[in-house]
Amino acid sequence: MLQMFRSWLKLAKKGPAAGRHSRHGRGVSRPLGLEVLESRLNPASVAAVAEVTNLYCFFLDRFPEPLALADWATKIDSGVRVADVALAIQLSHEYQTLAVESYYSEFLDRDFDPEGLANFVSAAQLGVSDERLIAGFISSW
């Protein structure tokens, strides 16, 4: 796990997330370094970081942003269950959008249209089940 985390850190430092900026003090912008986050991690957090990274890669097909990674890992270390973090990711707008986009491709064999995407994502976020969403796609075919 520790090796996986270190590998991810090396990759993340090279990727676009490493160049993000945050505001500090008198409006001066400076890079938000992963080194800062890495220095705050205690050994118990390494497992939580690995869990969060795995969840993001599995559900969102990307690495988490450094601040989101630190936030979720801290919550897990504070007693939040990994299953609850997974559920929160599944209920996110980003995940729902990815799911609906995949339904367009799988069931309609085409790209989404913006209005249809917005409608189906809204329905998903209101709690309409995947089964009912898929039935909607199939019936619109």
C-alpha positions in Angstrom: 0.0 0.0 0.0 2.7 2.4 0.9 4.5 1.7 -2.3 1.3 2.3 -4.3 0.8 5.6 -2.5 4.4 6.7 -3.2 3.9 5.8 -6.9 0.7 7.8 -7.0 2.4 10.8 -5.5 5.2 10.7 -8.1 2.6 10.5 -10.9 0.4 13.2 -9.3 3.4 15.6 -8.9 4.0 15.3 -12.7 0.3 15.7 -13.6 -2.0 18.7 -14.0 -3.1 18.6 -10.3 0.5 19.6 -9.3 0.1 22.9 -10.9 -3.1 24.0 -9.1 -2.9 27.2 -7.1 -4.5 28.4 -3.9 -4.8 31.8 -2.3 -2.6 32.5 0.7 -2.3 35.8 2.6 -2.4 39.0 0.7 -3.8 37.6 -2.4 -0.5 36.1 -3.5 -0.9 32.9 -5.4 1.5 30.1 -5.0 1.5 26.4 -5.9 -0.3 23.9 -3.8 2.3 21.2 -3.3 1.7 17.6 -2.6 4.7 17.8 -0.3 2.6 19.8 2.1 0.0 17.1 2.2 2.5 14.3 2.3 4.2 15.8 5.3 0.9 15.9 7.2 0.1 12.2 6.7 0.7 9.9 9.5 1.3 6.2 8.9 -2.4 5.4 9.7 -3.4 7.8 7.0 -1.5 6.0 4.3 -4.1 3.3 4.2 -6.9 5.8 4.1 -5.2 7.7 1.2 -4.9 4.4 -0.7 -8.6 3.7 -0.1 -9.7 7.1 -1.4 -7.4 6.9 -4.4 -8.8 3.4 -5.3 -12.3 4.7 -5.0 -11.7 7.7 -7.2 -9.9 5.5 -9.8 -12.7 2.9 -9.7 -15.7 5.2 -9.8 -14.4 8.3 -11.5 -11.6 6.9 -13.6 -9.1 9.5 -12.3 -7.0 10.4 -9.3 -8.5 12.6 -6.6 -7.4 16.3 -6.3 -5.0 16.7 -3.4 -7.4 18.6 -1.2 -10.2 16.1 -1.8 -7.8 13.3 -1.1 -6.7 14.8 2.2 -10.3 15.6 3.2 -11.6 12.1 2.6 -8.6 10.4 4.1 -9.0 12.5 7.2 -12.6 11.6 7.5 -11.8 7.9 7.1 -9.1 8.2 9.8 -11.8 9.9 12.0 -14.1 7.0 11.7 -16.1 7.5 8.5 -16.6 4.1 6.8 -15.0 3.6 3.4 -18.4 2.4 2.2 -19.9 5.8 3.1 -17.1 7.5 1.1 -17.9 5.2 -1.8 -21.6 6.1 -1.6 -20.8 9.8 -1.5 -18.8 9.5 -4.7 -21.6 7.5 -6.3 -24.1 10.2 -5.4 -21.8 13.0 -6.8 -22.8 14.9 -9.9 -19.6 13.8 -11.6 -20.3 10.1 -11.1 -23.9 10.5 -12.2 -22.8 12.3 -15.3 -20.3 9.6 -16.2 -23.0 6.9 -15.7 -25.5 8.7 -17.8 -23.0 9.3 -20.6 -22.2 5.6 -20.6 -25.9 4.8 -20.9 -26.1 7.0 -24.0 -23.2 5.1 -25.5 -24.3 1.6 -24.4 -28.1 1.8 -25.0 -28.4 4.4 -27.7 -25.1 4.0 -29.5 -24.5 7.7 -29.7 -23.2 10.7 -27.9 -25.4 12.5 -25.4 -27.3 15.6 -26.2 -26.9 18.4 -23.5 -30.6 18.6 -22.7 -31.1 14.8 -22.4 -27.9 14.5 -20.3 -29.1 17.2 -17.9 -32.5 15.6 -17.5 -31.2 12.1 -16.9 -28.5 13.4 -14.4 -31.2 15.4 -12.6 -33.4 12.3 -12.3 -30.4 10.2 -11.0 -29.6 12.9 -8.4 -33.3 12.9 -7.3 -32.9 9.2 -6.5 -34.3 7.5 -9.7 -32.7 4.0 -9.7 -30.3 2.9 -12.4 -32.8 0.3 -13.5 -35.5 3.0 -14.1 -32.9 5.2 -15.9 -31.9 2.3 -18.1 -35.6 1.6 -18.8 -35.9 5.2 -19.9 -33.1 4.8 -22.3 -34.4 1.6 -23.7 -37.9 3.0 -24.2 -36.6 6.1 -26.0 -34.8 3.9 -28.5 
